């Protein structure tokens, strides 16, 4: 790939291409349940397999293993689990032979090529394990949005390292893919759950009976038991109570935990949608390594959950990229897309950059990371390359001069470009500098793809005097460039009007 062109007006802003390219790996697949909605149809499929004689079972079983077992880890365990999930539809309690059970399970699974369509929206953070590195090196984690059939988006991960001389290496990928499992009975906070229900308009005697009988922290099973009790006590159930029941269950399923086996390599982990709010996609995740006032660190990511009709801003948290907790973002300001957290509190409060109205940039503040109601206007479109809208391109980056915020602008013909602004360190509502021209544009070599004429990122990582800067080109492939921090800050402070 050719070196990325920078504007002649910005000769000090050095953007260096590293020739690192990520393309969709269409051969990588995950396994998803493939279960007909009709219970009678499920039963008929099982009966057909049960009717096969043993020689046919052995033949079909061997054929299945030859075609699919080399594409998945722990393949036979996967088949056994799927059989267990539909076992209740068996016409008899007699357990079939192992081969017949696994064959039955295989009829209710399907492979899904989760990145066959597009690969884009990269984010980057320091790896939680920095051990064993040469002096001056930094290990990082890249998160990439992958899109497959039906425009369903998930998250994949890659790791790499940048050394003292700014050489970048990317760790190999095994080619296998493993999805996380929803963790049984995650704990819910009663106060947060009740506040979100009120925000959703769920406030009645029926819902209050359910919530008030719960402990300060409760599990999904305990919630469902309370729902059953109140349904029994409120027969016949009114239409309003039925709606409240559905919303309570929906909210509980949207706040969940996902777990990978720790032995699964990072490059094999795929966060595929597990909740109703995100059944069509986990989109635009902006990761940040957050350091609290007491020094404790945790990774957060704001992302957009999409159910095919409605978008919902959500918060993801993890400490190790093995166990993840997903939660709804709440409050009047938790709307639209493009929220990005500051990596620490500002004057004792959580802070975000956001775009509530789909057009302008705002600052958000809160004392509770899950509830956001306070907004302050920050930036409006000012230059032709951003006349349609502006937004952030990742979390604010703390420098000695202030908060560096990468931005995106949308101009004529829906062209996306990447820019930058500099915010005051103690008062981020004050803009100290702003690029009048884009930092990065598309080129003729990169303009064609899933979404043409677009360059976009969900975050960059500072390393000494460089920004490690991954970005997607036309939602089709991802590259990594290096940007001179000192040159960019110089231009922001002294080169703009």
C-alpha positions in Angstrom: 0.0 0.0 0.0 1.2 3.5 -0.8 2.2 6.0 1.8 -0.9 8.0 3.0 -0.9 11.5 1.6 -1.1 14.4 4.1 -2.2 17.9 3.4 0.6 20.2 2.1 -0.7 22.8 4.5 0.4 20.5 7.4 4.1 19.6 6.6 4.9 19.1 10.3 2.2 16.5 10.8 4.0 13.3 9.8 1.8 10.4 9.0 3.8 7.3 8.3 2.3 4.1 6.9 3.5 0.9 8.5 2.3 -1.4 5.7 0.3 -3.4 8.3 -3.0 -4.5 6.8 -5.9 -6.4 8.2 -8.3 -7.9 5.7 -11.5 -9.9 6.4 -10.6 -13.5 7.0 -13.6 -15.1 5.2 -12.5 -18.6 6.1 -12.9 -18.0 9.8 -16.3 -19.2 11.1 -18.1 -19.5 14.3 -20.9 -21.9 15.2 -24.4 -20.7 15.9 -27.6 -22.5 16.9 -29.8 -23.3 13.9 -33.1 -24.3 15.5 -36.5 -24.1 13.8 -39.1 -22.0 15.6 -41.7 -24.8 15.3 -41.3 -27.4 18.1 -43.1 -30.0 15.9 -40.5 -29.5 13.2 -37.7 -30.0 15.7 -39.3 -33.2 16.8 -39.6 -34.4 13.2 -35.9 -33.7 12.5 -34.9 -35.7 15.6 -37.2 -38.6 14.6 -35.6 -38.8 11.2 -32.2 -39.2 12.7 -33.5 -41.8 15.2 -34.9 -43.8 12.3 -31.5 -44.2 10.6 -30.0 -47.6 11.0 -26.6 -47.9 12.7 -24.6 -48.2 9.5 -26.1 -45.0 8.2 -25.4 -43.3 11.5 -21.7 -44.3 11.2 -21.5 -43.1 7.6 -23.1 -39.7 8.2 -21.1 -39.2 11.4 -17.8 -39.8 9.7 -18.8 -37.5 6.8 -19.7 -34.8 9.3 -16.4 -35.1 11.1 -14.4 -35.0 7.8 -16.1 -31.8 6.7 -16.3 -29.8 9.9 -14.2 -31.1 12.8 -11.0 -29.5 11.6 -12.6 -26.1 11.6 -13.5 -25.9 15.3 -11.9 -26.5 18.7 -13.5 -29.2 20.9 -15.8 -30.1 18.1 -17.5 -33.1 19.6 -18.1 -31.4 23.0 -19.8 -28.6 21.0 -22.1 -31.2 19.4 -22.9 -32.8 22.7 -23.9 -29.5 24.2 -26.2 -28.7 21.3 -27.8 -32.1 21.7 -28.4 -31.4 25.4 -30.0 -28.1 24.5 -32.7 -29.8 22.4 -32.9 -33.1 24.3 -36.3 -32.1 25.8 -37.8 -32.7 22.3 -36.7 -36.3 22.2 -39.7 -38.7 21.9 -38.1 -41.0 24.5 -36.0 -40.9 27.7 -33.7 -43.6 26.3 -30.4 -42.0 25.5 -29.2 -42.7 22.0 -25.6 -43.8 21.2 -22.9 -41.2 21.4 -22.5 -41.0 17.6 -26.3 -40.6 17.2 -26.5 -37.9 19.9 -23.7 -35.9 18.2 -25.3 -36.3 14.8 -28.6 -35.1 16.2 -26.8 -32.0 17.6 -25.2 -31.3 14.2 -28.6 -30.8 12.6 -29.3 -27.9 14.9 -26.1 -26.0 14.2 -24.8 -23.8 11.4 -21.5 -22.2 10.6 -21.5 -18.4 10.3 -18.8 -16.4 8.6 -18.7 -13.5 11.0 -16.3 -11.3 9.0 -17.2 -12.2 5.4 -18.6 -8.8 4.6 -16.5 -6.1 6.3 -13.8 -5.3 8.8 -13.6 -1.8 10.3 -13.9 0.5 13.4 -10.6 -0.5 15.1 -9.9 0.5 18.7 -6.6 0.0 20.5 -5.5 -0.2 24.2 -2.4 -1.3 26.1 -2.5 -5.1 26.7 -3.1 -6.1 30.4 0.1 -8.2 30.2 3.3 -6.1 29.6 5.7 -8.7 31.0 8.7 -10.0 29.2 9.1 -7.0 26.8 12.3 -5.3 25.8 12.8 -1.8 27.3 10.8 0.8 25.5 8.3 -1.6 24.0 4.5 -1.7 24.4 2.2 -4.6 23.9 -1.4 -3.7 22.7 -4.8 -5.2 22.0 -6.7 -4.3 18.8 -10.4 -4.7 18.7 -12.0 -4.9 15.3 -15.6 -4.8 14.2 -16.4 -7.7 11.9 -19.6 -7.9 9.9 -21.0 -11.0 8.3 -24.2 -12.3 6.7 -27.3 -10.2 7.5 -25.1 -7.2 8.6 -24.6 -8.7 12.0 -21.6 -7.1 13.7 -19.3 -8.7 16.3 -16.0 -7.9 17.9 -12.7 -9.8 17.2 -9.3 -9.2 18.8 -5.7 -9.2 17.8 -2.6 -8.4 19.8 0.8 -6.9 18.8 3.7 -4.9 20.0 5.5 -1.7 19.1 9.2 -1.5 20.1 11.5 1.4 21.1 12.2 2.2 17.5 8.4 2.2 16.5 8.5 -1.1 14.7 5.2 -2.9 14.9 4.6 -6.6 15.0 1.3 -8.4 15.0 0.9 -11.7 16.8 -0.1 -14.6 14.6 -3.7 -15.8 14.4 -4.5 -19.5 14.6 -7.4 -19.2 12.3 -9.9 -20.7 14.7 -12.8 -18.7 16.2 -14.6 -19.2 19.5 -17.6 -17.3 20.8 -18.1 -16.3 24.5 -20.9 -17.9 26.5 -23.4 -16.0 28.4 -22.6 -16.4 32.1 -25.4 -17.9 34.1 -27.0 -15.7 36.8 -25.0 -12.5 36.6 -25.6 -10.1 39.5 -27.8 -7.1 39.0 -27.8 -4.0 41.1 -31.3 -3.3 42.4 -31.0 0.6 42.4 -29.6 0.8 38.9 -32.2 -1.7 37.6 -35.1 0.1 39.1 -33.9 3.5 37.8 -33.6 2.2 34.3 -37.1 0.7 34.5 -38.5 4.1 35.5 -36.6 5.7 32.6 -38.3 3.1 30.3 -41.7 4.1 31.7 -42.1 0.9 33.7 -43.6 2.1 37.0 -46.7 0.3 38.4 -47.8 -1.7 41.4 -46.9 -4.9 39.5 -43.4 -3.8 38.7 -42.9 -2.4 42.2 -43.9 -5.7 43.8 -41.3 -7.5 41.7 -38.4 -5.1 42.4 -39.2 -4.4 46.0 -39.0 -8.1 46.9 -35.5 -8.4 45.5 -32.2 -8.1 47.4 -29.8 -5.2 46.8 -28.0 -7.5 44.4 -29.9 -10.3 42.7 -29.5 -12.9 40.0 -31.4 -13.5 36.8 -32.9 -16.7 38.3 -34.1 -14.8 41.4 -35.7 -12.1 39.2 -37.5 -14.6 37.0 -38.8 -16.4 40.2 -40.2 -13.1 41.4 -41.8 -12.4 38.1 -43.5 -15.8 38.2 -44.8 -15.2 41.7 -46.2 -11.8 40.8 -47.8 -13.1 37.7 -49.5 -15.8 39.8 -50.6 -13.2 42.3 -52.0 -10.8 39.7 -54.2 -13.1 37.6 -55.6 -12.3 35.2 -52.7 -10.2 34.0 -53.6 -6.8 32.5 -52.1 -5.7 29.2 -50.1 -3.0 31.1 -48.7 -5.7 33.5 -47.9 -8.0 30.6 -45.9 -5.2 28.9 -44.1 -4.4 32.2 -43.2 -8.1 32.5 -41.8 -8.1 29.0 -39.7 -5.0 29.6 -38.3 -6.3 32.8 -37.2 -9.5 31.2 -35.8 -7.5 28.2 -33.8 -5.2 30.4 -32.4 -8.2 32.4 -31.2 -9.9 29.2 -29.6 -6.7 27.9 -27.4 -6.5 31.1 -25.4 -9.7 31.0 -21.9 -11.2 31.4 -20.0 -13.1 28.8 -17.1 -15.5 29.4 -14.4 -17.1 27.3 -12.4 -20.1 28.4 -9.1 -18.6 29.7 -7.2 -21.1 27.5 -8.7 -19.7 24.3 -6.1 -17.4 22.6 -7.0 -13.8 22.3 -7.0 -13.9 18.5 -9.6 -16.7 18.6 -12.1 -14.8 20.8 -15.2 -13.4 19.1 -17.8 -11.3 21.1 -20.9 -12.2 19.2 -24.3 -10.6 20.1 -26.0 -12.4 23.0 -28.7 -10.0 24.1 -32.0 -8.8 22.6 -30.8 -5.2 22.2 -27.7 -6.3 20.2 -29.1 -9.2 18.1 -28.1 -7.3 14.9 -24.8 -6.0 16.1 -22.2 -4.9 18.6 -21.0 -1.7 16.8 -18.4 1.0 17.2 -16.7 -0.1 20.4 -14.4 2.5 21.8 -12.1 1.0 24.3 -10.3 2.8 27.1 -8.0 1.8 29.9 -9.6 3.7 32.7 -7.6 4.7 35.9 -9.7 5.6 38.8 -8.7 8.1 41.5 -7.5 5.3 43.8 -5.2 3.9 41.1 -7.4 0.9 40.1 -7.5 0.2 36.4 -10.2 -1.3 34.3 -11.0 -1.5 30.6 -14.3 0.1 29.5 -15.8 0.3 26.1 -18.8 2.3 25.0 -20.6 0.6 22.1 -23.8 0.7 20.1 -26.2 -2.2 20.5 -28.4 -2.7 17.5 -31.5 -4.9 17.3 -32.3 -4.3 13.7 -34.5 -1.3 14.4 -33.4 0.6 17.4 -29.9 1.6 18.6 -29.0 1.5 22.3 -25.8 2.9 23.8 -24.2 0.4 26.1 -21.1 0.0 28.3 -18.8 -3.0 28.3 -16.2 -3.6 31.0 -13.4 -6.1 31.5 -10.1 -6.5 33.3 -8.6 -9.4 31.3 -10.5 -9.7 27.9 -11.7 -13.1 29.1 -14.7 -12.0 31.2 -16.9 -9.2 30.0 -19.8 -7.4 31.6 -22.4 -5.6 29.4 -24.8 -3.0 30.8 -27.2 -0.4 29.4 -26.2 3.2 29.6 -29.0 5.2 31.2 -30.2 8.8 31.5 -31.5 11.5 29.2 -28.0 12.1 27.7 -27.4 8.4 26.9 -28.8 8.5 23.4 -27.5 8.2 19.8 -24.0 6.9 18.8 -20.4 7.8 19.3 -19.8 8.0 23.0 -16.2 7.9 24.2 -15.0 7.9 27.8 -12.1 10.0 29.2 -9.4 7.7 30.6 -9.8 9.2 34.1 -12.2 11.4 36.1 -12.2 15.1 35.4 -12.5 17.1 38.6 -13.8 14.0 40.4 -16.5 13.1 37.8 -16.7 10.6 35.0 -16.6 12.3 31.6 -17.4 11.5 28.0 -17.4 13.0 24.5 -20.7 12.3 22.7 -23.0 13.2 19.8 -26.5 13.3 21.1 -28.1 15.0 18.1 -26.2 13.1 15.4 -24.5 16.3 14.2 -22.5 18.1 16.9 -20.0 17.1 19.6 -20.9 17.4 23.3 -19.3 16.8 26.7 -21.1 14.6 29.3 -20.4 14.4 33.0 -21.8 12.1 35.6 -21.1 10.9 39.2 -22.4 7.4 38.2 -20.8 5.6 35.2 -24.1 4.0 34.3 -26.3 7.2 34.3 -25.8 10.3 32.2 -28.0 13.4 32.2 -25.6 16.4 31.9 -24.4 17.6 28.5 -22.4 20.7 27.4 -22.0 21.7 23.7 -18.4 21.3 22.6 -18.0 21.6 18.8 -20.1 22.2 15.7 -19.3 21.6 12.0 -17.2 24.5 10.7 -15.4 23.4 7.6 -16.7 21.9 4.3 -15.2 18.5 5.0 -17.4 18.3 8.1 -20.5 20.2 7.1 -22.8 17.2 7.5 -21.7 16.1 11.0 -18.8 15.9 13.4 -18.0 13.1 15.9 -15.2 11.6 17.9 -12.8 9.0 16.6 -12.0 7.4 19.9 -11.3 8.3 23.5 -9.5 11.5 24.5 -5.8 11.0 24.8 -4.0 12.9 27.6 -0.9 14.8 26.6 1.2 17.4 28.4 -0.5 20.1 26.3 -4.1 18.9 26.9 -6.6 16.3 25.8 -6.0 15.2 22.2 -9.3 14.2 20.6 -9.4 12.6 17.1 -12.5 13.6 15.3 -14.3 12.6 12.1 -16.1 14.9 9.7 -18.7 14.0 7.0 -18.8 16.2 4.0 -20.2 16.2 0.4 -21.0 12.8 -1.1 -20.8 11.4 2.5 -17.0 11.5 2.5 -15.6 10.7 5.9 -12.3 12.3 7.0 -10.3 12.2 10.2 -9.3 15.4 12.1 -8.2 16.4 15.5 -8.8 19.0 18.3 -7.0 19.8 21.5 -9.0 20.3 24.7 -7.9 22.0 27.9 -6.8 19.5 30.5 -8.8 20.8 33.4 -11.7 22.3 31.4 -12.3 20.1 28.4 -15.1 22.3 27.2 -12.4 24.8 26.1 -10.9 24.0 22.7 -7.3 25.0 22.5 -6.7 24.0 18.9 -8.5 22.5 15.9 -7.3 21.3 12.5 -8.9 23.2 9.6 -8.1 20.4 7.2 -8.3 16.7 7.7 -5.4 14.8 9.1 -6.3 11.7 7.0 -8.4 11.4 3.9 -9.2 8.4 1.7 -7.1 7.9 -1.4 -7.8 6.5 -4.8 -6.3 3.1 -3.7 -8.6 2.9 -0.6 -11.9 4.6 -1.5 -13.7 1.5 -2.8 -15.1 -1.0 -0.4 -18.2 -1.9 1.7 -18.8 1.8 2.3 -16.9 3.9 -0.2 -15.0 7.2 0.5 -14.6 6.5 4.3 -11.7 6.5 6.7 -12.6 5.9 10.3 -11.1 4.8 13.6 -12.4 4.2 17.1 -9.1 5.0 18.9 -5.4 5.5 18.8 -2.6 4.7 21.3 0.2 7.0 22.4 3.7 5.5 22.5 6.6 7.9 23.3 6.3 10.6 20.6 4.0 8.6 18.3 0.4 7.8 18.0 -0.2 4.2 17.0 -3.1 4.9 14.7 -5.3 2.0 13.3 -8.0 3.0 11.0 -10.4 1.4 8.5 -10.5 2.2 4.8 -14.0 2.1 3.2 -15.0 -0.4 5.9 -13.1 -3.1 3.9 -9.7 -3.3 5.4 -7.7 -1.8 8.3 -4.2 -0.3 8.3 -1.9 1.1 11.1 -0.1 4.4 10.7 2.2 6.3 13.0 1.6 10.0 13.7 4.1 12.4 15.3 2.6 13.6 18.5 4.9 16.6 18.9 4.2 17.7 15.3 0.4 17.3 15.7 0.3 19.2 19.0 2.5 22.0 17.5 0.1 22.4 14.6 -3.0 22.3 16.9 -1.5 25.0 19.2 0.1 27.3 16.7 -1.1 26.4 13.2 -4.8 27.1 13.3 -6.8 30.2 13.1 
